């Protein structure tokens, strides 16, 4: 039991000293800080975005191809 406690303590110390994990958490938080507001805007304006995309698609389909005779 004492040996197990030493092994667990060593693992905890190793994880505590590991800065790579802290950097990864920071990167995840930065990505979340960018992605979550963007997602909120997309969800809030999804109908307007969908209508704009449909208009652009219809316009692209109706414009004649200048390369075909």
PDB file of N, CA, C and O in Angstrom:
ATOM      1  N   UNK A   1       0.835  -1.198   0.000  1.00  0.00           N
ATOM      2  CA  UNK A   1       0.000   0.000   0.000  1.00  0.00           C
ATOM      3  C   UNK A   1       0.872   1.252   0.000  1.00  0.00           C
ATOM      4  O   UNK A   1       0.556   2.239  -0.664  1.00  0.00           O
ATOM      5  N   UNK A   2       1.954   1.203   0.738  1.00  0.00           N
ATOM      6  CA  UNK A   2       2.847   2.359   0.815  1.00  0.00           C
ATOM      7  C   UNK A   2       3.526   2.596  -0.542  1.00  0.00           C
ATOM      8  O   UNK A   2       3.724   3.738  -0.955  1.00  0.00           O
ATOM      9  N   UNK A   3       3.877   1.500  -1.226  1.00  0.00           N
ATOM     10  CA  UNK A   3       4.502   1.608  -2.537  1.00  0.00           C
ATOM     11  C   UNK A   3       3.547   2.246  -3.542  1.00  0.00           C
ATOM     12  O   UNK A   3       3.962   3.050  -4.377  1.00  0.00           O
ATOM     13  N   UNK A   4       2.277   1.888  -3.459  1.00  0.00           N
ATOM     14  CA  UNK A   4       1.273   2.462  -4.351  1.00  0.00           C
ATOM     15  C   UNK A   4       1.132   3.963  -4.106  1.00  0.00           C
ATOM     16  O   UNK A   4       1.001   4.742  -5.051  1.00  0.00           O
ATOM     17  N   UNK A   5       1.160   4.359  -2.846  1.00  0.00           N
ATOM     18  CA  UNK A   5       1.053   5.782  -2.509  1.00  0.00           C
ATOM     19  C   UNK A   5       2.251   6.549  -3.059  1.00  0.00           C
ATOM     20  O   UNK A   5       2.087   7.678  -3.522  1.00  0.00           O
ATOM     21  N   UNK A   6       3.444   5.974  -3.022  1.00  0.00           N
ATOM     22  CA  UNK A   6       4.630   6.631  -3.563  1.00  0.00           C
ATOM     23  C   UNK A   6       4.511   6.779  -5.078  1.00  0.00           C
ATOM     24  O   UNK A   6       4.858   7.816  -5.643  1.00  0.00           O
ATOM     25  N   UNK A   7       4.009   5.713  -5.732  1.00  0.00           N
ATOM     26  CA  UNK A   7       3.861   5.769  -7.189  1.00  0.00           C
ATOM     27  C   UNK A   7       2.847   6.829  -7.597  1.00  0.00           C
ATOM     28  O   UNK A   7       3.069   7.578  -8.549  1.00  0.00           O
ATOM     29  N   UNK A   8       1.739   6.887  -6.878  1.00  0.00           N
ATOM     30  CA  UNK A   8       0.718   7.895  -7.168  1.00  0.00           C
ATOM     31  C   UNK A   8       1.275   9.292  -6.920  1.00  0.00           C
ATOM     32  O   UNK A   8       1.034  10.209  -7.705  1.00  0.00           O
ATOM     33  N   UNK A   9       2.009   9.449  -5.844  1.00  0.00           N
ATOM     34  CA  UNK A   9       2.627  10.747  -5.536  1.00  0.00           C
ATOM     35  C   UNK A   9       3.606  11.157  -6.624  1.00  0.00           C
ATOM     36  O   UNK A   9       3.667  12.329  -6.997  1.00  0.00           O
ATOM     37  N   UNK A  10       4.372  10.202  -7.136  1.00  0.00           N
ATOM     38  CA  UNK A  10       5.308  10.508  -8.219  1.00  0.00           C
ATOM     39  C   UNK A  10       4.593  10.939  -9.479  1.00  0.00           C
ATOM     40  O   UNK A  10       5.021  11.877 -10.153  1.00  0.00           O
ATOM     41  N   UNK A  11       3.515  10.266  -9.798  1.00  0.00           N
ATOM     42  CA  UNK A  11       2.732  10.631 -10.985  1.00  0.00           C
ATOM     43  C   UNK A  11       2.136  12.021 -10.816  1.00  0.00           C
ATOM     44  O   UNK A  11       2.152  12.819 -11.754  1.00  0.00           O
ATOM     45  N   UNK A  12       1.614  12.317  -9.640  1.00  0.00           N
ATOM     46  CA  UNK A  12       1.010  13.632  -9.390  1.00  0.00           C
ATOM     47  C   UNK A  12       2.074  14.719  -9.477  1.00  0.00           C
ATOM     48  O   UNK A  12       1.825  15.783 -10.044  1.00  0.00           O
ATOM     49  N   UNK A  13       3.264  14.463  -8.918  1.00  0.00           N
ATOM     50  CA  UNK A  13       4.354  15.424  -8.990  1.00  0.00           C
ATOM     51  C   UNK A  13       4.775  15.657 -10.444  1.00  0.00           C
ATOM     52  O   UNK A  13       5.031  16.790 -10.853  1.00  0.00           O
ATOM     53  N   UNK A  14       4.842  14.588 -11.201  1.00  0.00           N
ATOM     54  CA  UNK A  14       5.233  14.686 -12.607  1.00  0.00           C
ATOM     55  C   UNK A  14       4.202  15.495 -13.391  1.00  0.00           C
ATOM     56  O   UNK A  14       4.570  16.337 -14.210  1.00  0.00           O
ATOM     57  N   UNK A  15       2.938  15.249 -13.151  1.00  0.00           N
ATOM     58  CA  UNK A  15       1.889  16.003 -13.835  1.00  0.00           C
ATOM     59  C   UNK A  15       1.897  17.473 -13.424  1.00  0.00           C
ATOM     60  O   UNK A  15       1.646  18.359 -14.241  1.00  0.00           O
ATOM     61  N   UNK A  16       2.187  17.718 -12.151  1.00  0.00           N
ATOM     62  CA  UNK A  16       2.218  19.080 -11.645  1.00  0.00           C
ATOM     63  C   UNK A  16       3.374  19.860 -12.265  1.00  0.00           C
ATOM     64  O   UNK A  16       3.235  21.053 -12.535  1.00  0.00           O
ATOM     65  N   UNK A  17       4.487  19.220 -12.490  1.00  0.00           N
ATOM     66  CA  UNK A  17       5.661  19.874 -13.054  1.00  0.00           C
ATOM     67  C   UNK A  17       5.594  20.004 -14.574  1.00  0.00           C
ATOM     68  O   UNK A  17       6.383  20.744 -15.162  1.00  0.00           O
ATOM     69  N   UNK A  18       4.681  19.310 -15.209  1.00  0.00           N
ATOM     70  CA  UNK A  18       4.587  19.302 -16.663  1.00  0.00           C
ATOM     71  C   UNK A  18       3.914  20.588 -17.152  1.00  0.00           C
ATOM     72  O   UNK A  18       2.732  20.807 -16.887  1.00  0.00           O
ATOM     73  N   UNK A  19       4.661  21.440 -17.864  1.00  0.00           N
ATOM     74  CA  UNK A  19       4.116  22.695 -18.372  1.00  0.00           C
ATOM     75  C   UNK A  19       3.383  22.510 -19.693  1.00  0.00           C
ATOM     76  O   UNK A  19       2.573  23.354 -20.076  1.00  0.00           O
ATOM     77  N   UNK A  20       3.658  21.425 -20.385  1.00  0.00           N
ATOM     78  CA  UNK A  20       3.012  21.192 -21.669  1.00  0.00           C
ATOM     79  C   UNK A  20       1.496  21.060 -21.493  1.00  0.00           C
ATOM     80  O   UNK A  20       0.732  21.542 -22.329  1.00  0.00           O
ATOM     81  N   UNK A  21       1.070  20.428 -20.440  1.00  0.00           N
ATOM     82  CA  UNK A  21      -0.361  20.302 -20.177  1.00  0.00           C
ATOM     83  C   UNK A  21      -1.010  21.653 -19.921  1.00  0.00           C
ATOM     84  O   UNK A  21      -2.130  21.909 -20.365  1.00  0.00           O
ATOM     85  N   UNK A  22      -0.294  22.521 -19.198  1.00  0.00           N
ATOM     86  CA  UNK A  22      -0.817  23.859 -18.929  1.00  0.00           C
ATOM     87  C   UNK A  22      -0.929  24.658 -20.222  1.00  0.00           C
ATOM     88  O   UNK A  22      -1.894  25.398 -20.416  1.00  0.00           O
ATOM     89  N   UNK A  23       0.049  24.512 -21.103  1.00  0.00           N
ATOM     90  CA  UNK A  23       0.001  25.213 -22.382  1.00  0.00           C
ATOM     91  C   UNK A  23      -1.173  24.720 -23.215  1.00  0.00           C
ATOM     92  O   UNK A  23      -1.843  25.515 -23.875  1.00  0.00           O
ATOM     93  N   UNK A  24      -1.424  23.434 -23.190  1.00  0.00           N
ATOM     94  CA  UNK A  24      -2.535  22.880 -23.968  1.00  0.00           C
ATOM     95  C   UNK A  24      -3.866  23.432 -23.448  1.00  0.00           C
ATOM     96  O   UNK A  24      -4.750  23.755 -24.241  1.00  0.00           O
ATOM     97  N   UNK A  25      -4.014  23.541 -22.155  1.00  0.00           N
ATOM     98  CA  UNK A  25      -5.245  24.102 -21.583  1.00  0.00           C
ATOM     99  C   UNK A  25      -5.414  25.549 -22.022  1.00  0.00           C
ATOM    100  O   UNK A  25      -6.525  25.976 -22.336  1.00  0.00           O
ATOM    101  N   UNK A  26      -4.324  26.306 -22.047  1.00  0.00           N
ATOM    102  CA  UNK A  26      -4.396  27.694 -22.500  1.00  0.00           C
ATOM    103  C   UNK A  26      -4.828  27.766 -23.961  1.00  0.00           C
ATOM    104  O   UNK A  26      -5.661  28.600 -24.317  1.00  0.00           O
ATOM    105  N   UNK A  27      -4.280  26.912 -24.803  1.00  0.00           N
ATOM    106  CA  UNK A  27      -4.669  26.899 -26.207  1.00  0.00           C
ATOM    107  C   UNK A  27      -6.147  26.563 -26.356  1.00  0.00           C
ATOM    108  O   UNK A  27      -6.845  27.175 -27.165  1.00  0.00           O
ATOM    109  N   UNK A  28      -6.620  25.610 -25.593  1.00  0.00           N
ATOM    110  CA  UNK A  28      -8.036  25.227 -25.663  1.00  0.00           C
ATOM    111  C   UNK A  28      -8.925  26.388 -25.229  1.00  0.00           C
ATOM    112  O   UNK A  28      -9.969  26.632 -25.835  1.00  0.00           O
ATOM    113  N   UNK A  29      -8.518  27.101 -24.187  1.00  0.00           N
ATOM    114  CA  UNK A  29      -9.307  28.248 -23.722  1.00  0.00           C
ATOM    115  C   UNK A  29      -9.327  29.367 -24.766  1.00  0.00           C
ATOM    116  O   UNK A  29     -10.355  30.017 -24.958  1.00  0.00           O
ATOM    117  N   UNK A  30      -8.208  29.591 -25.434  1.00  0.00           N
ATOM    118  CA  UNK A  30      -8.171  30.625 -26.474  1.00  0.00           C
ATOM    119  C   UNK A  30      -9.078  30.243 -27.634  1.00  0.00           C
ATOM    120  O   UNK A  30      -9.832  31.077 -28.136  1.00  0.00           O
ATOM    121  N   UNK A  31      -9.010  28.993 -28.058  1.00  0.00           N
ATOM    122  CA  UNK A  31      -9.873  28.534 -29.146  1.00  0.00           C
ATOM    123  C   UNK A  31     -11.342  28.647 -28.744  1.00  0.00           C
ATOM    124  O   UNK A  31     -12.173  29.066 -29.549  1.00  0.00           O
ATOM    125  N   UNK A  32     -11.664  28.280 -27.512  1.00  0.00           N
ATOM    126  CA  UNK A  32     -13.049  28.383 -27.041  1.00  0.00           C
ATOM    127  C   UNK A  32     -13.502  29.840 -26.985  1.00  0.00           C
ATOM    128  O   UNK A  32     -14.657  30.142 -27.284  1.00  0.00           O
ATOM    129  N   UNK A  33     -12.597  30.743 -26.603  1.00  0.00           N
ATOM    130  CA  UNK A  33     -12.951  32.163 -26.527  1.00  0.00           C
ATOM    131  C   UNK A  33     -13.263  32.731 -27.906  1.00  0.00           C
ATOM    132  O   UNK A  33     -14.016  33.698 -28.024  1.00  0.00           O
ATOM    133  N   UNK A  34     -12.695  32.144 -28.935  1.00  0.00           N
ATOM    134  CA  UNK A  34     -12.977  32.591 -30.301  1.00  0.00           C
ATOM    135  C   UNK A  34     -14.193  31.858 -30.868  1.00  0.00           C
ATOM    136  O   UNK A  34     -15.060  32.474 -31.489  1.00  0.00           O
ATOM    137  N   UNK A  35     -14.255  30.554 -30.655  1.00  0.00           N
ATOM    138  CA  UNK A  35     -15.282  29.734 -31.293  1.00  0.00           C
ATOM    139  C   UNK A  35     -16.671  29.942 -30.686  1.00  0.00           C
ATOM    140  O   UNK A  35     -17.659  29.961 -31.420  1.00  0.00           O
ATOM    141  N   UNK A  36     -16.766  30.093 -29.398  1.00  0.00           N
ATOM    142  CA  UNK A  36     -18.090  30.207 -28.773  1.00  0.00           C
ATOM    143  C   UNK A  36     -18.840  31.472 -29.187  1.00  0.00           C
ATOM    144  O   UNK A  36     -20.019  31.375 -29.526  1.00  0.00           O
ATOM    145  N   UNK A  37     -18.219  32.653 -29.178  1.00  0.00           N
ATOM    146  CA  UNK A  37     -18.968  33.820 -29.684  1.00  0.00           C
ATOM    147  C   UNK A  37     -19.313  33.701 -31.164  1.00  0.00           C
ATOM    148  O   UNK A  37     -20.385  34.133 -31.587  1.00  0.00           O
ATOM    149  N   UNK A  38     -18.411  33.116 -31.955  1.00  0.00           N
ATOM    150  CA  UNK A  38     -18.697  32.908 -33.367  1.00  0.00           C
ATOM    151  C   UNK A  38     -19.893  31.982 -33.548  1.00  0.00           C
ATOM    152  O   UNK A  38     -20.766  32.243 -34.376  1.00  0.00           O
ATOM    153  N   UNK A  39     -19.932  30.918 -32.786  1.00  0.00           N
ATOM    154  CA  UNK A  39     -21.062  29.999 -32.836  1.00  0.00           C
ATOM    155  C   UNK A  39     -22.357  30.700 -32.426  1.00  0.00           C
ATOM    156  O   UNK A  39     -23.403  30.470 -33.033  1.00  0.00           O
ATOM    157  N   UNK A  40     -22.296  31.547 -31.408  1.00  0.00           N
ATOM    158  CA  UNK A  40     -23.483  32.271 -30.961  1.00  0.00           C
ATOM    159  C   UNK A  40     -24.005  33.192 -32.062  1.00  0.00           C
ATOM    160  O   UNK A  40     -25.214  33.282 -32.275  1.00  0.00           O
ATOM    161  N   UNK A  41     -23.101  33.874 -32.762  1.00  0.00           N
ATOM    162  CA  UNK A  41     -23.514  34.763 -33.849  1.00  0.00           C
ATOM    163  C   UNK A  41     -24.134  33.964 -34.986  1.00  0.00           C
ATOM    164  O   UNK A  41     -25.154  34.362 -35.547  1.00  0.00           O
ATOM    165  N   UNK A  42     -23.519  32.840 -35.324  1.00  0.00           N
ATOM    166  CA  UNK A  42     -24.057  32.003 -36.402  1.00  0.00           C
ATOM    167  C   UNK A  42     -25.447  31.499 -36.036  1.00  0.00           C
ATOM    168  O   UNK A  42     -26.349  31.511 -36.874  1.00  0.00           O
ATOM    169  N   UNK A  43     -25.627  31.061 -34.806  1.00  0.00           N
ATOM    170  CA  UNK A  43     -26.944  30.579 -34.393  1.00  0.00           C
ATOM    171  C   UNK A  43     -27.963  31.712 -34.345  1.00  0.00           C
ATOM    172  O   UNK A  43     -29.128  31.507 -34.686  1.00  0.00           O
ATOM    173  N   UNK A  44     -27.543  32.893 -33.930  1.00  0.00           N
ATOM    174  CA  UNK A  44     -28.451  34.028 -33.820  1.00  0.00           C
ATOM    175  C   UNK A  44     -28.921  34.506 -35.199  1.00  0.00           C
ATOM    176  O   UNK A  44     -30.081  34.881 -35.370  1.00  0.00           O
ATOM    177  N   UNK A  45     -28.018  34.491 -36.173  1.00  0.00           N
ATOM    178  CA  UNK A  45     -28.334  34.990 -37.509  1.00  0.00           C
ATOM    179  C   UNK A  45     -28.427  33.875 -38.546  1.00  0.00           C
ATOM    180  O   UNK A  45     -28.186  34.114 -39.729  1.00  0.00           O
ATOM    181  N   UNK A  46     -28.767  32.677 -38.126  1.00  0.00           N
ATOM    182  CA  UNK A  46     -28.772  31.545 -39.050  1.00  0.00           C
ATOM    183  C   UNK A  46     -29.772  31.721 -40.192  1.00  0.00           C
ATOM    184  O   UNK A  46     -29.486  31.311 -41.317  1.00  0.00           O
ATOM    185  N   UNK A  47     -30.910  32.307 -39.939  1.00  0.00           N
ATOM    186  CA  UNK A  47     -31.896  32.510 -41.018  1.00  0.00           C
ATOM    187  C   UNK A  47     -31.387  33.508 -42.046  1.00  0.00           C
ATOM    188  O   UNK A  47     -31.538  33.290 -43.248  1.00  0.00           O
ATOM    189  N   UNK A  48     -30.785  34.604 -41.586  1.00  0.00           N
ATOM    190  CA  UNK A  48     -30.257  35.607 -42.497  1.00  0.00           C
ATOM    191  C   UNK A  48     -29.079  35.043 -43.296  1.00  0.00           C
ATOM    192  O   UNK A  48     -28.959  35.303 -44.493  1.00  0.00           O
ATOM    193  N   UNK A  49     -28.213  34.273 -42.636  1.00  0.00           N
ATOM    194  CA  UNK A  49     -27.080  33.666 -43.322  1.00  0.00           C
ATOM    195  C   UNK A  49     -27.571  32.674 -44.369  1.00  0.00           C
ATOM    196  O   UNK A  49     -27.046  32.635 -45.481  1.00  0.00           O
ATOM    197  N   UNK A  50     -28.564  31.880 -44.024  1.00  0.00           N
ATOM    198  CA  UNK A  50     -29.110  30.908 -44.956  1.00  0.00           C
ATOM    199  C   UNK A  50     -29.727  31.597 -46.170  1.00  0.00           C
ATOM    200  O   UNK A  50     -29.519  31.159 -47.302  1.00  0.00           O
ATOM    201  N   UNK A  51     -30.470  32.651 -45.949  1.00  0.00           N
ATOM    202  CA  UNK A  51     -31.098  33.387 -47.049  1.00  0.00           C
ATOM    203  C   UNK A  51     -30.034  34.023 -47.939  1.00  0.00           C
ATOM    204  O   UNK A  51     -30.148  33.973 -49.164  1.00  0.00           O
ATOM    205  N   UNK A  52     -28.997  34.623 -47.341  1.00  0.00           N
ATOM    206  CA  UNK A  52     -27.914  35.218 -48.123  1.00  0.00           C
ATOM    207  C   UNK A  52     -27.206  34.156 -48.968  1.00  0.00           C
ATOM    208  O   UNK A  52     -26.931  34.383 -50.147  1.00  0.00           O
ATOM    209  N   UNK A  53     -26.910  33.002 -48.371  1.00  0.00           N
ATOM    210  CA  UNK A  53     -26.236  31.930 -49.101  1.00  0.00           C
ATOM    211  C   UNK A  53     -27.113  31.431 -50.254  1.00  0.00           C
ATOM    212  O   UNK A  53     -26.605  31.144 -51.338  1.00  0.00           O
ATOM    213  N   UNK A  54     -28.413  31.328 -50.027  1.00  0.00           N
ATOM    214  CA  UNK A  54     -29.331  30.891 -51.085  1.00  0.00           C
ATOM    215  C   UNK A  54     -29.352  31.905 -52.224  1.00  0.00           C
ATOM    216  O   UNK A  54     -29.340  31.521 -53.394  1.00  0.00           O
ATOM    217  N   UNK A  55     -29.384  33.183 -51.898  1.00  0.00           N
ATOM    218  CA  UNK A  55     -29.351  34.219 -52.929  1.00  0.00           C
ATOM    219  C   UNK A  55     -28.058  34.150 -53.736  1.00  0.00           C
ATOM    220  O   UNK A  55     -28.076  34.272 -54.961  1.00  0.00           O
ATOM    221  N   UNK A  56     -26.949  33.956 -53.050  1.00  0.00           N
ATOM    222  CA  UNK A  56     -25.663  33.873 -53.756  1.00  0.00           C
ATOM    223  C   UNK A  56     -25.618  32.649 -54.662  1.00  0.00           C
ATOM    224  O   UNK A  56     -25.105  32.716 -55.778  1.00  0.00           O
ATOM    225  N   UNK A  57     -26.151  31.543 -54.186  1.00  0.00           N
ATOM    226  CA  UNK A  57     -26.172  30.314 -54.988  1.00  0.00           C
ATOM    227  C   UNK A  57     -27.060  30.495 -56.227  1.00  0.00           C
ATOM    228  O   UNK A  57     -26.683  30.112 -57.334  1.00  0.00           O
ATOM    229  N   UNK A  58     -28.236  31.079 -56.021  1.00  0.00           N
ATOM    230  CA  UNK A  58     -29.142  31.310 -57.152  1.00  0.00           C
ATOM    231  C   UNK A  58     -28.510  32.256 -58.173  1.00  0.00           C
ATOM    232  O   UNK A  58     -28.636  32.049 -59.380  1.00  0.00           O
ATOM    233  N   UNK A  59     -27.837  33.282 -57.687  1.00  0.00           N
ATOM    234  CA  UNK A  59     -27.164  34.228 -58.577  1.00  0.00           C
ATOM    235  C   UNK A  59     -26.044  33.528 -59.351  1.00  0.00           C
ATOM    236  O   UNK A  59     -25.884  33.763 -60.549  1.00  0.00           O
ATOM    237  N   UNK A  60     -25.276  32.680 -58.687  1.00  0.00           N
ATOM    238  CA  UNK A  60     -24.182  31.962 -59.350  1.00  0.00           C
ATOM    239  C   UNK A  60     -24.727  30.996 -60.396  1.00  0.00           C
ATOM    240  O   UNK A  60     -24.108  30.820 -61.445  1.00  0.00           O
ATOM    241  N   UNK A  61     -25.860  30.374 -60.136  1.00  0.00           N
ATOM    242  CA  UNK A  61     -26.443  29.427 -61.097  1.00  0.00           C
ATOM    243  C   UNK A  61     -27.057  30.150 -62.288  1.00  0.00           C
ATOM    244  O   UNK A  61     -27.063  29.604 -63.391  1.00  0.00           O
ATOM    245  N   UNK A  62     -27.570  31.352 -62.101  1.00  0.00           N
ATOM    246  CA  UNK A  62     -28.245  32.063 -63.180  1.00  0.00           C
ATOM    247  C   UNK A  62     -27.272  32.862 -64.049  1.00  0.00           C
ATOM    248  O   UNK A  62     -27.632  33.264 -65.155  1.00  0.00           O
ATOM    249  N   UNK A  63     -26.057  33.098 -63.574  1.00  0.00           N
ATOM    250  CA  UNK A  63     -25.077  33.848 -64.363  1.00  0.00           C
ATOM    251  C   UNK A  63     -24.504  32.954 -65.438  1.00  0.00           C
ATOM    252  O   UNK A  63     -24.015  31.866 -65.132  1.00  0.00           O
ATOM    253  N   UNK A  64     -24.549  33.379 -66.687  1.00  0.00           N
ATOM    254  CA  UNK A  64     -24.010  32.525 -67.757  1.00  0.00           C
ATOM    255  C   UNK A  64     -22.496  32.385 -67.650  1.00  0.00           C
ATOM    256  O   UNK A  64     -21.807  33.302 -67.203  1.00  0.00           O
ATOM    257  N   UNK A  65     -21.998  31.255 -68.055  1.00  0.00           N
ATOM    258  CA  UNK A  65     -20.566  30.961 -68.019  1.00  0.00           C
ATOM    259  C   UNK A  65     -19.903  31.678 -69.188  1.00  0.00           C
ATOM    260  O   UNK A  65     -20.264  31.413 -70.335  1.00  0.00           O
ATOM    261  N   UNK A  66     -18.951  32.574 -68.950  1.00  0.00           N
ATOM    262  CA  UNK A  66     -18.346  33.329 -70.057  1.00  0.00           C
ATOM    263  C   UNK A  66     -17.426  32.487 -70.932  1.00  0.00           C
ATOM    264  O   UNK A  66     -17.043  32.925 -72.017  1.00  0.00           O
ATOM    265  N   UNK A  67     -17.064  31.290 -70.482  1.00  0.00           N
ATOM    266  CA  UNK A  67     -16.153  30.450 -71.276  1.00  0.00           C
ATOM    267  C   UNK A  67     -16.889  29.592 -72.293  1.00  0.00           C
ATOM    268  O   UNK A  67     -16.265  29.065 -73.214  1.00  0.00           O
ATOM    269  N   UNK A  68     -18.195  29.440 -72.149  1.00  0.00           N
ATOM    270  CA  UNK A  68     -18.948  28.610 -73.121  1.00  0.00           C
ATOM    271  C   UNK A  68     -19.471  29.502 -74.226  1.00  0.00           C
ATOM    272  O   UNK A  68     -19.955  30.598 -73.942  1.00  0.00           O
ATOM    273  N   UNK A  69     -19.393  29.071 -75.480  1.00  0.00           N
ATOM    274  CA  UNK A  69     -19.875  29.901 -76.611  1.00  0.00           C
ATOM    275  C   UNK A  69     -21.371  29.951 -76.700  1.00  0.00           C
ATOM    276  O   UNK A  69     -21.915  30.603 -77.592  1.00  0.00           O
TER     277      UNK A  69
END
